[in-house]
Amino acid sequence: MFKILFLTIFSIVLYADRYYYHGDNKIYLTFVENQTRDLNAISSKLQNKNGTYLYIDNTLIVKLKVDIDIQSFIEQYDLIHIKQLYKNTHLLQINNNEDIFDISNKLHLDRRTIFSHPNFLKDIKKR
């Protein structure tokens, strides 16, 4: 009984601060399935307050302000540049086991970024 209670409390504390920024608003998410650390696969299934399921891997979408050097930016945060999506918008991969939400929120608070969030994947529903 104690073990179950401890694991429940531990998981609540561990995953309590899973959020990302949408503009200046924090969007909180709840883990549905346990996180894995396989850097080449989808690692977590989450749910937002509307009940929508989202999946994350180890990539981020980051939009930088004009004239920011992407190379120095990714070196500072130990990221890997996957590709440029749009002008000043990049798909980046974390290069370590740091929490995707922690690094995303650090990048969001960096004055050189316009936005940063995990690369969310959604189920596509047939009509």
Summary of the structure (lengths in Angstrom):
residues: 127
radius of gyration: 15.9
end to end distance: 45.3
largest distance: 57.0
contacts: 301
relative contact order: 0.19
helix: 24%
strand: 38%
